[in-house]
Amino acid sequence: MRFLIDADTPYSLIETFRNYGYNAVHVKDVLKFATDDEIFEYANKNNYIIVTKDLGFAEMFFKNKGVGLILIRLPYYFTVDKILRNFNEFLKELDFSKLINSIVIVELGRYRIKKL
């Protein structure tokens, strides 16, 4: 499974995914200053699940379907360390097979999965 970390999301999430044995890259490394549409197209063409805070990607997924989306909805004031701690707890519990063709919403202390 492959993950594309959006520009609005901590770069250090790459290492968190790699700790679980998954391939992860950051948008800044592969697309530089791409638009959301370009990111969405790249992710689908290359079988990446997008990890983002951007609600606009959820709209794209409902309209066009994608490989998968993890939407981070943690408090805006969270530091990178708090985001990483919460995300690590989420990844410990997650059945990764449920990510394909789904939108996963990660919130404080829980997550929800919406199959497309």
N, C-alpha and C positions, 0 to 999 in steps of 0.2 A: 504494500500500500504506500502511496506517495502523497505528500502534503506540500501545498504551496502556501507559504505564510505571507499574508498581505502586508503592505507597507505600514498600515496603522496598528500593527501588532508587534509585540517585542521580538526583536531579532533572535533573542536567546531561546525562543520556543523551538528553534531548530534542534538544539541540543536535547531538549525535553523529548521530542519525538525520537531522536536517534537513540536515546537511552532505552526506549521500548523496542528498538530494532527496526524502526521505520525510516524511510528516505524522506527528508524534508529539505526544502530550499526556500529562500526568501525572495520575494519579488524584486527587491533591490539588487540581488545578485544576477537574476536572469532576465529581467525586463526593464530595469532602471525606472524610467518615468512613464510607465504604461497607463493607459486609461483603464477604467473598470471593465469596459467591453473587451479590450485587448487581453486583460488578465483572465477573464472568463473564458475567452476563446482558447488561449494558451493552455489553461488548466484542463479543459475538455479534450483538446487535441492530444495532450500528453498524459492523460489519466491521472491528474492531480485532484485531490480534495482541497478546496480552498479553506483557509483558516483566517477569519477576519472579524472585525468589529462593525463593518460597513453593512448596514441594513439593505443597501441597494443591491447587493449580491443575492439576497433572499428573493427580491422581486424578479431578478433575472432567472433564478432557478425555477420559480413557479411558472414563468412564461416559457422558458426554453429547455428546462431540465439540464442538469449537469451531472458530473461524476459524483459529487458530494460537496457539502458545505458544513463547516463548523463555525457557528456564529457566536462570538464571545459577547455576553451581555453582563459583564461584571461592572461594579460601580466605577464611574469615571475617575474617581480620586485614587483608585488603587495604584500602588507603585508596581514596578515591574516584578519585584520579589513576591508581592501578594498575588499578582496574576499568575506567575509561575507556580506558586504553591497550590492555588486553586486548580489550575490546569492539570498539574501533576496528579492531584486527587481524582479529577475527572478521568484521566487516562487510565488510572489503576482500575477503575470500575467498568470502563467501556468495553463492550463487545464490538471489536473493530469491524466485524462482518456486517454490522448494521449501518455502517457509514455510507455504503454505496447507494446511490439514488436517494439520499436522505439529506434533510437539513437537521443538524443537531444544534440546539440552543443551549449554551453553557451559561448557567446562572450561579449565583452564590449558593453553594451547598447542594445543587442538583443540576440535572440536565434533562432535556426533552428531545425526542426524536420524532420528526415528521417525515414519513416515507412519501416519496413523490411517485 
